[in-house]
Amino acid sequence: MNKFQIESSADSYKKLESEILTLQQLDHPNIIKFIDVFRTEGNYYIVTEYVEGGEDLLKYMSSSKKCFTELVVVELWRQLLEGVDYLHEKGIMHRDLKLQNILYISSARQVKIIDFGLAVPLESRQPVGTQVGSPLFMSPQVLLSTPGGYSFKCDIWSLGVVFYYMLFGEGPYGIGGTVKHIQQSIAAIQKGKFALPQSKLMSEPSLELVTKCMTYE
């Protein structure tokens, strides 16, 4: 269950109501399931399914002494693709896909997408232009506020960054650090530039998949 303390502003209520409406529409094994919502004075409580043993991917990968094998990464990434494909078929763009917004249940080797606070419904499938999300997982189009906006493809770029991190144990632009490092990383993302580690052997299909997901068009 998630607790939200709501500021008394129209924007805060609108954002929360949007997340609730989005969650209510979704029913997929790789997306956190909405149960109920209730409100007390000044607070909203969103009740979701209980995921025993689940922790976000960043926390799991940071604390675990074992790395994922490539076969496990491919299986988990397949689940994520199916979850994101389901969202897009529903006309919903997540806009904040990152390690912290993916729950990993190690006992079942299953992942679930969480946190729909920045998701937007796109029934018309028209591009949007708001710059939102987590910079190191954003596509260049989002960071640059490209004229004409961006589309569902921004989620695919973010999935590519997630896949990269799961394969290599590090991100194409890092995962944080100093202000200078973040600025340098953002500059590289805006140019659509990244490198594949030469010291870690992965299959050609996996490398090709990462590259295609993170192609700057």
Stockholm file with secondary structure:
# STOCKHOLM 1.0

chainA/1-217         MNKFQIESSADSYKKLESEILTLQQLDHPNIIKFIDVFRTEGNYYIVTEYVEGGEDLLKYMSSSKKCFTELVVVELWRQLLEGVDYLHEKGIMHRDLKLQNILYISSARQVKIIDFGLAVPLESRQPVGTQVGSPLFMSPQVLLSTPGGYSFKCDIWSLGVVFYYMLFGEGPYGIGGTVKHIQQSIAAIQKGKFALPQSKLMSEPSLELVTKCMTYE
#=GR chainA/1-217 SS CEEEECCSSHHHHHHHHHHHHHHHHCCCTTBCCEEEEEEETTEEEEEECCCTTEEEHHHHHHHCSSCCCHHHHHHHHHHHHHHHHHHHHTTEECCCCSGGGEEEETTTTEEEECCCTTCEECTTCCCBCCCCSCGGGCCHHHHTTCTTCBCTHHHHHHHHHHHHHHHHSSCTTCSCCCHHHHHHHHHHHHTTCCCCCSSSCCCHHHHHHHHHHTCCC
#=GC SS_cons         CEEEECCSSHHHHHHHHHHHHHHHHCCCTTBCCEEEEEEETTEEEEEECCCTTEEEHHHHHHHCSSCCCHHHHHHHHHHHHHHHHHHHHTTEECCCCSGGGEEEETTTTEEEECCCTTCEECTTCCCBCCCCSCGGGCCHHHHTTCTTCBCTHHHHHHHHHHHHHHHHSSCTTCSCCCHHHHHHHHHHHHTTCCCCCSSSCCCHHHHHHHHHHTCCC
//
